[in-house]
């Protein structure tokens, strides 16, 4: 039995791969080379030996390069050398990743565009070396690593390194002068920045970060008004563990703090089960042999309706849960409240009467533990969102000049696209937060 099932599964797999290749072929015919390549890749993920998918992917990738080179030329002719360089860099990176080489007309076009870009790269490098913003030069090297390597410009770039290193060290020392007091994020950044420029510095701060916390405490208020309170208490404790872990993963936690964050966590459950005992009847038919009223010497089969009456218990359940947390941090209230209710009707009886097709019936009561688990499950995620929202409120606002650097770094940890953050980084270093994040592993 296993062999036919295996053959069927294999046939289905091959059919699915064929379908992906066919879809890729159709997209290729429509000139949608990126989408076609994605389907060929998906087919190869399912069957790495699929020859048609391999061939389709190779041809599609060549077309992607062809189209990319046309875009490079159009951008260059329009005077957008930066856009052309970025596009050509992407092409070179893809060719390396795909182990793809250019031939014929494609190679000629690529070499021509590389020649134009080499001249632009040389001018750009010289211009950036005179900008007194060494990070712009460093980002230039990172952004166009493949183009620069192709142009064999390492010797040309070396001539700028002495001045760039001096500028980097000077910027390091300038930043280090602002590291004091409660500027813990600035200290961390300056340490990495100066290390990258090989400039030793001594950075001193307060012993403890007064804006953050080294632990969180939850004062619990539990009113578990049901007979399953032990199990429910266990569920609440597990949720609190998850929330403590969420706090320790948040930006508000640091071992350099002394204070504790305190929250009240409340769970209020009301549960009532009402029962009404009543009787239920079931009508059923039985066949009996009786004397024929028209012929006393003859017996006939007669269907007779009977009634079976049995006791039954009817239950009505009412369940309500109210839970949430609240606490003050950074002068702001962090809170979340949630409530839910359920009403359930169910019956039970112990009657067991085969002739009436009656079997014992168990009541289908509410699963109180599962209901509470469902309500508790989102809380750690909600708690994380609330902590992040408070961090943004605290640090992603425009601030006084003396704290703008610290706040920009703190805000960038959670909102790297914030205008306030990128304005400061561009003003100080000539590039945005994400570029600096890439260069210095912020």
Long-range contacts (C-beta under 8 A, 24 or more apart in sequence): 13-46, 13-47, 14-47, 16-46, 17-43, 17-46, 17-47, 17-50, 17-53, 20-46, 20-53, 21-50, 21-52, 21-53, 21-56, 24-53, 24-56, 24-60, 25-56, 28-56, 28-59, 28-60, 28-63, 33-60, 33-61, 33-63, 33-64, 33-67, 34-64, 36-60, 37-61, 37-64, 58-100, 61-94, 61-98, 61-100, 62-100, 62-106, 64-94, 65-91, 65-94, 65-95, 65-100, 65-102, 65-106, 65-110, 66-106, 69-106, 69-109, 69-110, 69-113, 72-113, 73-109, 73-113, 76-113, 76-116, 76-117, 81-117, 81-120, 84-113, 84-116, 84-117, 84-120, 85-117, 85-120, 85-121, 85-144, 85-147, 86-143, 88-113, 88-114, 88-117, 88-147, 89-143, 89-144, 89-145, 89-146, 89-147, 92-146, 92-147, 92-150, 93-146, 96-146, 114-147, 114-150, 114-151, 117-147, 117-151, 118-147, 118-150, 118-151, 118-153, 121-147, 121-148, 121-151, 121-153, 122-151, 122-153, 122-156, 125-153, 125-156, 125-157, 125-160, 126-160, 129-160, 129-163, 129-164, 131-430, 132-167, 133-167, 133-429, 133-430, 134-164, 134-165, 134-167, 134-168, 134-171, 134-197, 135-168, 135-171, 135-429, 135-430, 135-431, 135-435, 135-436, 135-439, 136-429, 136-430, 136-431, 137-164, 138-164, 138-439, 139-431, 139-435, 139-438, 139-439, 142-438, 142-439, 165-197, 165-198, 168-196, 168-197, 168-199, 169-194, 169-197, 169-198, 169-199, 171-197, 171-429, 172-197, 172-199, 172-201, 173-199, 173-201, 175-405, 176-201, 176-203, 178-405, 179-203, 179-204, 179-205, 180-204, 180-205, 181-205, 181-206, 182-206, 182-209, 182-210, 182-211, 182-406, 183-403, 183-405, 183-406, 184-209, 184-254, 184-256, 184-406, 185-406, 185-409, 185-410, 185-413, 186-405, 186-406, 186-409, 188-409, 189-409, 189-440, 189-442, 192-440, 192-441, 192-442, 193-440, 196-439, 196-440, 207-256, 208-256, 208-257, 208-258, 209-254, 209-256, 209-257, 210-257, 210-259, 211-330, 212-251, 212-252, 212-253, 212-254, 212-256, 212-257, 213-247, 213-252, 213-253, 213-254, 213-257, 213-259, 213-260, 213-261, 213-329, 214-253, 214-254, 214-255, 214-256, 214-257, 214-258, 214-259, 214-260, 215-260, 215-261, 216-243, 216-244, 216-247, 216-248, 216-253, 216-260, 216-261, 216-262, 216-263, 217-260, 217-261, 217-262, 217-263, 218-243, 218-244, 218-262, 218-263, 218-264, 218-265, 218-325, 219-262, 219-263, 219-264, 219-265, 220-264, 220-265, 220-266, 220-267, 221-264, 221-265, 221-266, 221-267, 221-268, 222-266, 222-267, 223-266, 223-267, 223-268, 223-269, 224-267, 224-269, 225-268, 225-269, 225-270, 225-271, 226-269, 226-271, 226-368, 228-368, 228-369, 231-369, 232-267, 232-269, 232-368, 232-369, 232-372, 235-369, 235-372, 235-373, 235-376, 236-265, 236-267, 236-372, 236-376, 239-376, 239-379, 239-380, 240-265, 242-379, 242-380, 243-325, 243-379, 243-380, 243-383, 245-380, 246-380, 246-381, 246-383, 246-384, 246-387, 247-383, 247-387, 249-384, 250-384, 250-387, 250-388, 250-391, 251-387, 251-388, 251-391, 251-410, 251-413, 251-414, 252-329, 252-387, 252-390, 252-391, 261-327, 261-329, 262-327, 262-328, 263-325, 263-326, 263-327, 263-334, 264-325, 264-326, 264-327, 265-323, 265-324, 265-325, 266-322, 266-323, 266-324, 266-325, 267-321, 267-322, 267-323, 267-372, 268-321, 268-322, 268-323, 269-319, 269-320, 269-321, 269-322, 269-368, 269-372, 270-318, 270-319, 270-320, 271-317, 271-318, 271-319, 271-320, 271-368, 272-317, 272-318, 273-315, 273-316, 273-317, 273-318, 273-365, 274-315, 274-316, 274-317, 274-318, 275-313, 275-314, 275-315, 275-316, 276-313, 276-314, 276-316, 277-311, 277-312, 277-313, 277-314, 278-311, 278-312, 278-314, 279-309, 279-310, 279-311, 279-312, 280-309, 280-310, 280-311, 280-312, 280-349, 281-307, 281-308, 281-309, 281-310, 282-307, 282-308, 282-309, 282-310, 282-353, 282-356, 282-357, 282-358, 283-307, 283-308, 284-308, 284-355, 284-356, 284-357, 286-355, 306-356, 308-351, 308-353, 308-355, 308-356, 308-358, 310-349, 310-351, 310-353, 310-358, 311-349, 311-351, 312-347, 312-348, 312-349, 312-351, 312-361, 313-347, 313-348, 313-349, 313-363, 314-345, 314-346, 314-347, 315-344, 315-345, 315-346, 315-347, 315-348, 315-363, 315-365, 316-343, 316-344, 316-345, 317-342, 317-343, 317-344, 317-345, 317-346, 317-365, 317-366, 318-342, 318-343, 319-343, 319-344, 319-366, 319-368, 319-371, 321-371, 321-372, 321-375, 323-375, 323-376, 323-379, 325-379, 325-383, 329-390, 330-390, 330-394, 332-390, 332-393, 332-394, 334-386, 334-387, 334-390, 335-386, 336-379, 336-382, 336-383, 336-386, 338-375, 340-371, 340-375, 342-366, 342-371, 388-414, 396-420, 396-421, 408-433, 409-442, 412-437, 412-442, 413-442
